Amino acid sequence: MGLSILPVAIRGTRDALPAEGLRSCTDADVRVTILPAVETAPYAAMPGKSGRDRLMDDVRAAIESGL
């Protein structure tokens, strides 16, 4: 289909809702970063599953860069 993937990094949610907490914290600093789209067409042209694996690695790297 040639659809793009839009990576989104979300930081600070650990402070907003602690694992053992029953209430969310209203003064937590949560930041959402929308990163540049990743075009999928070049990955689709790669043989076998290598394109999929490379795409997942590149999207993961993009999200990590926004944290």
Stockholm file with secondary structure:
# STOCKHOLM 1.0

chainA/1-67         MGLSILPVAIRGTRDALPAEGLRSCTDADVRVTILPAVETAPYAAMPGKSGRDRLMDDVRAAIESGL
#=GR chainA/1-67 SS CCCCBCCEEEECHHHHSCTTCSSCCTTCCCEEEECCCBCCHHHHTSSTTHHHHHHHHHHHHHHHHTC
#=GC SS_cons        CCCCBCCEEEECHHHHSCTTCSSCCTTCCCEEEECCCBCCHHHHTSSTTHHHHHHHHHHHHHHHHTC
//
